[in-house]
Amino acid sequence: TFTSPLKFFEYLASGTPIVATEIPPLMEFKEANIIAGWCEPDHSTRYAQCLNQVLNNYPRKIDGYVEQINFARQFSWESRMAKIMKYVE
């Protein structure tokens, strides 16, 4: 009943392609323009198909996918702290 998508944000920041499970905390990112494949939870065959699709469609880049790295910056601790500090006098 509880999940923590912290690793998801770390993977985004790494600029590598992601295979993500369609769990409620991540669904808002499914429509984002990130390099990812999405699969339903607890379905190993579909997970394997999704993994294969991501590996075929998004080869690993030495410098990562820059758009993904830039997208992830909004979720860094520094960005979150700056956002919170806007409300502190």
CNS distance restraints for C-alpha pairs under 8 A (distance, minus, plus):
assign (resid   3 and name CA) (resid  25 and name CA) 7.31 0.50 0.50
assign (resid   4 and name CA) (resid  25 and name CA) 7.68 0.50 0.50
assign (resid   5 and name CA) (resid   9 and name CA) 6.98 0.50 0.50
assign (resid   5 and name CA) (resid  25 and name CA) 6.89 0.50 0.50
assign (resid   5 and name CA) (resid  26 and name CA) 7.07 0.50 0.50
assign (resid   6 and name CA) (resid  10 and name CA) 6.65 0.50 0.50
assign (resid   7 and name CA) (resid  11 and name CA) 6.12 0.50 0.50
assign (resid   8 and name CA) (resid  12 and name CA) 6.23 0.50 0.50
assign (resid   8 and name CA) (resid  20 and name CA) 7.93 0.50 0.50
assign (resid   9 and name CA) (resid  13 and name CA) 6.17 0.50 0.50
assign (resid   9 and name CA) (resid  72 and name CA) 6.52 0.50 0.50
assign (resid   9 and name CA) (resid  75 and name CA) 6.97 0.50 0.50
assign (resid  10 and name CA) (resid  14 and name CA) 6.28 0.50 0.50
assign (resid  11 and name CA) (resid  15 and name CA) 6.76 0.50 0.50
assign (resid  11 and name CA) (resid  16 and name CA) 6.48 0.50 0.50
assign (resid  11 and name CA) (resid  17 and name CA) 7.99 0.50 0.50
assign (resid  11 and name CA) (resid  18 and name CA) 6.97 0.50 0.50
assign (resid  12 and name CA) (resid  16 and name CA) 6.76 0.50 0.50
assign (resid  12 and name CA) (resid  17 and name CA) 7.95 0.50 0.50
assign (resid  12 and name CA) (resid  18 and name CA) 7.58 0.50 0.50
assign (resid  12 and name CA) (resid  34 and name CA) 8.00 0.50 0.50
assign (resid  12 and name CA) (resid  68 and name CA) 5.97 0.50 0.50
assign (resid  12 and name CA) (resid  69 and name CA) 6.16 0.50 0.50
assign (resid  12 and name CA) (resid  71 and name CA) 7.77 0.50 0.50
assign (resid  12 and name CA) (resid  72 and name CA) 5.57 0.50 0.50
assign (resid  13 and name CA) (resid  68 and name CA) 6.86 0.50 0.50
assign (resid  13 and name CA) (resid  69 and name CA) 4.71 0.50 0.50
assign (resid  13 and name CA) (resid  70 and name CA) 7.68 0.50 0.50
assign (resid  13 and name CA) (resid  71 and name CA) 7.94 0.50 0.50
assign (resid  13 and name CA) (resid  72 and name CA) 5.10 0.50 0.50
assign (resid  13 and name CA) (resid  73 and name CA) 6.98 0.50 0.50
assign (resid  14 and name CA) (resid  64 and name CA) 6.82 0.50 0.50
assign (resid  14 and name CA) (resid  69 and name CA) 6.43 0.50 0.50
assign (resid  15 and name CA) (resid  63 and name CA) 7.66 0.50 0.50
assign (resid  15 and name CA) (resid  64 and name CA) 4.31 0.50 0.50
assign (resid  15 and name CA) (resid  65 and name CA) 4.72 0.50 0.50
assign (resid  15 and name CA) (resid  66 and name CA) 6.39 0.50 0.50
assign (resid  15 and name CA) (resid  67 and name CA) 7.92 0.50 0.50
assign (resid  15 and name CA) (resid  68 and name CA) 5.43 0.50 0.50
assign (resid  15 and name CA) (resid  69 and name CA) 5.03 0.50 0.50
assign (resid  16 and name CA) (resid  35 and name CA) 7.60 0.50 0.50
assign (resid  16 and name CA) (resid  60 and name CA) 6.47 0.50 0.50
assign (resid  16 and name CA) (resid  61 and name CA) 7.59 0.50 0.50
assign (resid  16 and name CA) (resid  64 and name CA) 5.63 0.50 0.50
assign (resid  16 and name CA) (resid  65 and name CA) 6.45 0.50 0.50
assign (resid  17 and name CA) (resid  35 and name CA) 5.12 0.50 0.50
assign (resid  17 and name CA) (resid  36 and name CA) 5.55 0.50 0.50
assign (resid  17 and name CA) (resid  54 and name CA) 6.93 0.50 0.50
assign (resid  17 and name CA) (resid  55 and name CA) 7.86 0.50 0.50
assign (resid  17 and name CA) (resid  58 and name CA) 6.48 0.50 0.50
assign (resid  17 and name CA) (resid  59 and name CA) 7.94 0.50 0.50
assign (resid  17 and name CA) (resid  60 and name CA) 7.09 0.50 0.50
assign (resid  17 and name CA) (resid  65 and name CA) 7.89 0.50 0.50
assign (resid  18 and name CA) (resid  35 and name CA) 6.37 0.50 0.50
assign (resid  18 and name CA) (resid  36 and name CA) 4.48 0.50 0.50
assign (resid  18 and name CA) (resid  37 and name CA) 6.30 0.50 0.50
assign (resid  18 and name CA) (resid  54 and name CA) 7.50 0.50 0.50
assign (resid  19 and name CA) (resid  36 and name CA) 5.54 0.50 0.50
assign (resid  19 and name CA) (resid  37 and name CA) 4.77 0.50 0.50
assign (resid  19 and name CA) (resid  38 and name CA) 5.94 0.50 0.50
assign (resid  19 and name CA) (resid  39 and name CA) 7.54 0.50 0.50
assign (resid  19 and name CA) (resid  50 and name CA) 6.95 0.50 0.50
assign (resid  19 and name CA) (resid  51 and name CA) 6.14 0.50 0.50
assign (resid  19 and name CA) (resid  54 and name CA) 7.10 0.50 0.50
assign (resid  20 and name CA) (resid  36 and name CA) 6.90 0.50 0.50
assign (resid  20 and name CA) (resid  37 and name CA) 6.19 0.50 0.50
assign (resid  20 and name CA) (resid  38 and name CA) 5.03 0.50 0.50
assign (resid  20 and name CA) (resid  39 and name CA) 6.44 0.50 0.50
assign (resid  21 and name CA) (resid  26 and name CA) 7.95 0.50 0.50
assign (resid  21 and name CA) (resid  38 and name CA) 5.72 0.50 0.50
assign (resid  21 and name CA) (resid  39 and name CA) 5.07 0.50 0.50
assign (resid  21 and name CA) (resid  40 and name CA) 5.64 0.50 0.50
assign (resid  21 and name CA) (resid  41 and name CA) 5.57 0.50 0.50
assign (resid  22 and name CA) (resid  26 and name CA) 6.69 0.50 0.50
assign (resid  22 and name CA) (resid  27 and name CA) 6.28 0.50 0.50
assign (resid  22 and name CA) (resid  38 and name CA) 6.10 0.50 0.50
assign (resid  22 and name CA) (resid  39 and name CA) 5.71 0.50 0.50
assign (resid  22 and name CA) (resid  40 and name CA) 5.15 0.50 0.50
assign (resid  22 and name CA) (resid  41 and name CA) 6.32 0.50 0.50
assign (resid  23 and name CA) (resid  27 and name CA) 6.32 0.50 0.50
assign (resid  23 and name CA) (resid  40 and name CA) 7.78 0.50 0.50
assign (resid  23 and name CA) (resid  41 and name CA) 7.25 0.50 0.50
assign (resid  26 and name CA) (resid  30 and name CA) 7.01 0.50 0.50
assign (resid  27 and name CA) (resid  31 and name CA) 7.88 0.50 0.50
assign (resid  28 and name CA) (resid  32 and name CA) 7.59 0.50 0.50
assign (resid  30 and name CA) (resid  38 and name CA) 7.51 0.50 0.50
assign (resid  33 and name CA) (resid  68 and name CA) 7.94 0.50 0.50
assign (resid  34 and name CA) (resid  67 and name CA) 7.65 0.50 0.50
assign (resid  34 and name CA) (resid  68 and name CA) 5.69 0.50 0.50
assign (resid  34 and name CA) (resid  71 and name CA) 7.95 0.50 0.50
assign (resid  35 and name CA) (resid  58 and name CA) 7.31 0.50 0.50
assign (resid  35 and name CA) (resid  65 and name CA) 7.73 0.50 0.50
assign (resid  35 and name CA) (resid  68 and name CA) 6.92 0.50 0.50
assign (resid  36 and name CA) (resid  54 and name CA) 6.83 0.50 0.50
assign (resid  37 and name CA) (resid  50 and name CA) 5.90 0.50 0.50
assign (resid  37 and name CA) (resid  51 and name CA) 7.21 0.50 0.50
assign (resid  37 and name CA) (resid  53 and name CA) 7.50 0.50 0.50
assign (resid  37 and name CA) (resid  54 and name CA) 5.87 0.50 0.50
assign (resid  38 and name CA) (resid  50 and name CA) 6.81 0.50 0.50
assign (resid  39 and name CA) (resid  46 and name CA) 6.43 0.50 0.50
assign (resid  39 and name CA) (resid  47 and name CA) 5.82 0.50 0.50
assign (resid  39 and name CA) (resid  50 and name CA) 6.43 0.50 0.50
assign (resid  40 and name CA) (resid  46 and name CA) 7.35 0.50 0.50
assign (resid  40 and name CA) (resid  47 and name CA) 7.47 0.50 0.50
assign (resid  43 and name CA) (resid  47 and name CA) 6.19 0.50 0.50
assign (resid  44 and name CA) (resid  48 and name CA) 6.14 0.50 0.50
assign (resid  45 and name CA) (resid  49 and name CA) 6.31 0.50 0.50
assign (resid  46 and name CA) (resid  50 and name CA) 6.02 0.50 0.50
assign (resid  47 and name CA) (resid  51 and name CA) 6.07 0.50 0.50
assign (resid  48 and name CA) (resid  52 and name CA) 6.13 0.50 0.50
assign (resid  49 and name CA) (resid  53 and name CA) 6.13 0.50 0.50
assign (resid  50 and name CA) (resid  54 and name CA) 6.17 0.50 0.50
assign (resid  51 and name CA) (resid  55 and name CA) 6.20 0.50 0.50
assign (resid  52 and name CA) (resid  56 and name CA) 6.14 0.50 0.50
assign (resid  53 and name CA) (resid  57 and name CA) 5.97 0.50 0.50
assign (resid  54 and name CA) (resid  58 and name CA) 5.60 0.50 0.50
assign (resid  54 and name CA) (resid  59 and name CA) 7.97 0.50 0.50
assign (resid  55 and name CA) (resid  59 and name CA) 5.90 0.50 0.50
assign (resid  55 and name CA) (resid  60 and name CA) 7.92 0.50 0.50
assign (resid  60 and name CA) (resid  64 and name CA) 6.85 0.50 0.50
assign (resid  61 and name CA) (resid  65 and name CA) 6.67 0.50 0.50
assign (resid  64 and name CA) (resid  69 and name CA) 7.56 0.50 0.50
assign (resid  65 and name CA) (resid  69 and name CA) 6.49 0.50 0.50
assign (resid  66 and name CA) (resid  70 and name CA) 6.13 0.50 0.50
assign (resid  67 and name CA) (resid  71 and name CA) 6.10 0.50 0.50
assign (resid  68 and name CA) (resid  72 and name CA) 6.18 0.50 0.50
assign (resid  69 and name CA) (resid  73 and name CA) 6.57 0.50 0.50
assign (resid  70 and name CA) (resid  74 and name CA) 7.84 0.50 0.50
assign (resid  72 and name CA) (resid  76 and name CA) 6.98 0.50 0.50
assign (resid  73 and name CA) (resid  79 and name CA) 7.04 0.50 0.50
assign (resid  74 and name CA) (resid  79 and name CA) 5.58 0.50 0.50
assign (resid  74 and name CA) (resid  80 and name CA) 7.23 0.50 0.50
assign (resid  75 and name CA) (resid  79 and name CA) 6.28 0.50 0.50
assign (resid  75 and name CA) (resid  80 and name CA) 6.34 0.50 0.50
assign (resid  76 and name CA) (resid  80 and name CA) 6.20 0.50 0.50
assign (resid  77 and name CA) (resid  81 and name CA) 5.94 0.50 0.50
assign (resid  78 and name CA) (resid  82 and name CA) 6.15 0.50 0.50
assign (resid  79 and name CA) (resid  83 and name CA) 6.19 0.50 0.50
assign (resid  80 and name CA) (resid  84 and name CA) 6.24 0.50 0.50
assign (resid  81 and name CA) (resid  85 and name CA) 6.04 0.50 0.50
assign (resid  82 and name CA) (resid  86 and name CA) 6.46 0.50 0.50
assign (resid  83 and name CA) (resid  87 and name CA) 7.59 0.50 0.50
assign (resid  84 and name CA) (resid  88 and name CA) 7.14 0.50 0.50
assign (resid  85 and name CA) (resid  89 and name CA) 7.87 0.50 0.50
